[in-house]
Amino acid sequence: MSGKILLVGNWKMHLNVSQASLLVQRLHERTRTHRNLEIVLAPTMLTLQPLSLQIDRRKFRLAAQNAYPKDEGPFTGEVSFTMLRDLVHYAIVGHSERRKFFHDDLPMVRDKVKAAVRNEITPILCVGETQHERREGLTRRVLHDQVTTALQNLTAREVMEVVVAYEPVWAISTFQGEYARPDDVAECMRYIRHQITQLYGEHVAQAVRVIYGGSVDGSTVRGYLELPECDGALVGHESINPYHFAAIIDAAYRMQVSQAHEA
Ligand code: PGA
């Protein structure tokens, strides 16, 4: 990690409007800002609008957890990226829960990435192998297919804006929640960048931010952030507790400060 750290809190389907508002207030009280730290909150769709009025924009940015790839039309129950474009900076796309529970397949993820970019929202593209795929030695193939398909319809310039979150499914708290060793994470992150290099060249691959997600907490976050390959973290479970998320932010902050002293 050398540049700005990106920390994203994915609240999943937790917290109603008033609980979300309270969490933001508590986080605001407990977090310091640093010019090299970007903190993004991904609440439910319902709470995006009220939180956009509440947050201190110098401290927090918002992300959608999902949206529909068509801009508008007869799609009952859906919200489009177009409708979110003034509300959010980022959108999580291809999260493993969406892939597993809502059958977001490779073309759907590709279309969502494209729709996000078309609406000037930065996609946080989640990729990662399941435990079964890992045991079968399929990790690279899975990452290859997920990365190359998702970026297929973007120009090189658009790819440079994308954030890729490497989230091994077996490390996410929803599934097995096992600890992923930073060395193994680094290897997969290098492979992801290698894929992007093959497709778009070194310059583009270096510009893409690659972050880690999967059971990150205040005690493990630094191990990932210290990896030269890693630009930040995507935090699920620990992001809905203000003390725990503040501890993660603080760990990143202290790492930035100590690196600045060393430089
Ligand atoms: P977790 O979730 O931190 O609870 O494992 C991460 C994610 O699902 O993005």
Boltz pocket constraint, residues with backbone or C-beta under 6 A from the ligand:
constraints:
  - pocket:
      binder: B
      contacts: [[A, 10], [A, 167], [A, 171], [A, 172], [A, 173], [A, 174], [A, 213], [A, 214], [A, 215], [A, 216], [A, 234], [A, 235], [A, 236], [A, 237], [A, 238]]
      max_distance: 6.0
